[in-house]
């Protein structure tokens, strides 16, 4: 599958500000960046740094006044999908160390707030079958609508909005 990406940032900064840009597609084995162009306005400082787990790069910019960034890319995606339906459930103490970080809540995904929903919706399903059920629920209940969320929107906000919307739909 080939996708086109376009992102445009336009900010007015009242004072010198450090910005960490995370808008470029990462070159990883499952996706090839066929073309990419990043255009930044003049700025005082620009430095590329490795992203988390060395997946792609981020850009530190120190800017003042009007700051603009434009990114365009064409990316060919060839996901290697594992059949996880029959994966067994593992107790946390048997998980590989590098997976532990994904068990922790974050600013944008306060996962501890989802437990009652997950238990109620998927309680009887375990292991890989639960992963598939959650994936299918997300596919069937969520849509990307530009402008609906902001930089402060969390996964909990999105879930709450989806559930409230579903309750207003006629049966």
C-alpha positions in Angstrom: 0.0 0.0 0.0 1.3 3.5 -0.9 0.3 6.5 1.1 0.9 10.2 0.8 1.7 12.3 3.8 1.4 16.1 4.1 1.9 18.1 7.3 2.1 21.8 7.8 3.0 23.7 11.0 2.6 27.4 11.4 3.3 29.0 14.8 3.9 32.4 16.1 6.4 32.2 19.0 6.6 35.1 21.5 10.1 34.2 22.7 12.9 31.7 21.8 11.3 28.3 22.0 12.7 24.7 21.8 10.6 22.5 19.5 11.0 18.8 19.1 9.6 17.9 15.6 8.2 14.4 15.2 6.6 14.7 11.8 8.7 12.6 9.5 7.9 9.0 8.5 10.5 6.5 9.8 12.5 4.4 7.5 11.9 0.9 8.9 11.9 -2.6 7.3 8.1 -2.5 6.8 7.9 0.8 5.0 10.0 2.4 2.3 10.1 6.2 2.0 9.9 6.7 -1.7 10.2 10.5 -1.5 10.3 13.0 1.3 10.8 16.7 1.6 11.0 18.8 4.8 11.1 22.5 4.6 11.7 24.6 7.7 11.8 28.4 8.0 15.1 30.0 9.0 15.9 29.3 12.6 18.7 29.7 15.0 19.3 26.0 15.7 18.5 22.7 14.0 19.7 19.3 15.1 18.7 15.7 14.2 18.5 13.2 17.0 17.6 9.5 17.1 14.1 8.8 18.1 13.0 6.4 20.8 14.4 2.9 20.2 16.2 4.3 17.2 13.1 4.2 15.1 13.5 7.2 12.8 14.7 10.6 13.8 13.4 13.7 15.6 14.5 17.3 15.0 15.3 19.8 17.7 14.7 23.4 16.5 15.1 26.6 18.5 13.0 29.3 16.9 11.5 32.7 17.6 8.8 34.7 15.9 7.1 32.9 13.0 8.0 29.2 12.7 6.8 27.1 9.8 7.5 23.6 8.8 6.2 21.7 5.8 6.6 17.9 5.3 5.6 15.8 2.3 6.3 12.2 1.7 5.3 9.2 -0.3 5.7 6.0 1.7 5.2 2.4 0.5 4.0 0.2 3.4 4.5 -3.6 3.4 3.5 -4.7 6.9 4.6 -8.1 8.1 1.6 -9.2 10.0 2.0 -12.0 12.5 -1.0 -14.3 13.0 -1.6 -13.5 16.7 -5.0 -15.3 17.0 -3.5 -18.3 18.8 -1.0 -16.4 20.9 -1.2 -17.5 24.5 -1.7 -15.1 27.4 1.5 -14.6 29.4 1.7 -13.5 33.0 3.7 -10.3 33.3 6.7 -11.9 34.9 7.3 -14.0 31.7 7.2 -11.0 29.3 10.4 -10.0 27.6 12.0 -6.9 29.2 11.7 -4.7 26.1 7.9 -5.1 26.3 7.5 -3.7 29.8 7.4 -0.1 28.6 4.2 -0.8 26.7 2.4 -1.8 29.9 2.8 1.6 31.4 0.3 4.4 31.0 1.4 7.6 29.3 0.3 11.2 28.8 -1.7 10.3 25.7 -2.7 6.8 26.7 -3.6 6.5 30.4 -4.1 2.8 30.1 -5.1 2.3 33.7 -8.4 4.1 32.9 -9.4 1.4 30.4 -9.5 -1.7 32.6 -13.2 -1.7 33.4 -14.1 -1.1 29.7 -11.7 -3.9 28.6 -13.1 -6.3 31.2 -16.7 -5.5 30.3 -16.2 -5.6 26.5 -13.6 -8.4 26.1 -13.5 -10.1 29.5 -14.1 -13.7 28.3 -11.5 -13.4 25.5 -7.8 -14.1 26.2 -4.4 -14.0 24.5 -4.1 -13.2 20.8 -7.9 -13.5 20.4 -8.3 -10.5 22.7 -5.8 -8.5 20.6 -7.8 -9.3 17.4 -11.1 -8.4 19.2 -9.8 -5.1 20.4 -8.3 -4.3 16.9 -11.7 -5.1 15.3 -13.6 -2.9 17.9 -11.3 0.0 17.2 -11.8 -0.5 13.4 -15.6 -0.6 13.8 -16.0 2.2 16.3 -13.4 4.9 15.6 -12.8 7.1 12.5 -10.2 9.7 11.9 -11.9 13.1 11.4 -9.5 16.0 10.9 -9.9 18.8 13.5 -11.9 16.7 16.1 -8.9 16.2 18.4 -6.1 18.5 19.6 -2.6 18.0 21.0 -4.3 17.6 24.4 -6.7 14.8 23.3 -5.9 11.4 25.0 -6.9 7.9 24.1 -9.3 8.1 27.0 -11.0 11.2 25.5 -11.3 9.4 22.2 -12.8 6.3 23.8 -15.2 8.4 25.8 -16.3 10.3 22.7 -16.8 7.1 20.7 -18.9 5.5 23.4 -21.0 8.7 23.8 -21.6 8.8 20.0 -22.5 5.1 19.9 -25.2 5.7 22.6 -26.9 8.3 20.5 -27.1 6.1 17.4 -30.5 4.5 16.8 -30.7 0.7 17.2 
